[in-house]
Amino acid sequence: MATAMFDVLHGLRGKILALCLGSLTLLGLTMGAAGVYAVVQAAAEAHDLLTQLTGRPQHYIFNDIKQSFTISLGYVSYPDQAQGVSELMRTADAALYATKLKGKNGFSRYAAEQEQVDRAKLSFSLRDISQNLPGAILVCKATDGQILYANDALVRLCGCDGLDDFMAYTRGAFPYLLDPAGRTQAQAEIQAKTVTAADHKASTRCRIRTKDDRLQPVRAITRLKSSPYHGAVYYAVIVEEEGG
């Protein structure tokens, strides 16, 4: 299923970009695992169109489930920046890597200095960082607590065997991580603090009920942010504390 979903998304990105840029602006388009390489003319027009495209949320439906996605693109202007096929691909590739260094959902036009970029920086992916930080990380919807992301440290903290086991144990929602006796109070405290604080951040002491029925004291440092894809979202770092 994952391969089928990737194929759907892969083709959809290409169609969206082709429609966005149009035949007069878009001269060539190659889809790669890392992102999209494009060759354009009328670079100023392409910049304006891509700004509009990446500024709005993108979604697709697979097996009746709505999924969000982003587009990372590097483009080069023909013929003023490059001409031969190999040169066009090389320069578009450099532009794509410049985009990846800035984060997801963006685009970059080729510039000579991009070829001096140390691509080793890209080895520090979001997954590498989140899985190796000395703390549990949770991202969930603020409205219903639906879990959007959990790193390995949180899975282990809850005594689960893997992400699937964790999602089954928590029913895919943040409130089921919490000790039932203090669940309502902890949720109310997080909501009140993140809404009223200037930086929308809360530091809350609470207890997690692990899969083997232990109560683990933790401090949850939570920030409330707005996501174009999910609405109000909590980003939390959860740190173990001593005591009962």
Secondary structure, 3 states (H helix, E strand, C coil): CHHHHHHHHHHHHHHHHHHHHHHHHEEEEEECCCCEEEEECCHHHHHHHHHHHHCCCEEEEECCEEEEECCEEEEEECCCCCCCHHHHHHHHHHHHHHHHHHCCCEEEECCHHHHHCCHHHHHCCHHHHHHHCCCEEEEEECCCCEEEEECHHHHHHCCCCCHHHHHHHHCCEHHHHECCCCHHHHHHHHHHHHHHCCCCEEEEEEEEECCCCCEEEEEEEEEEEEECCCEEEEEEEEEECCCC
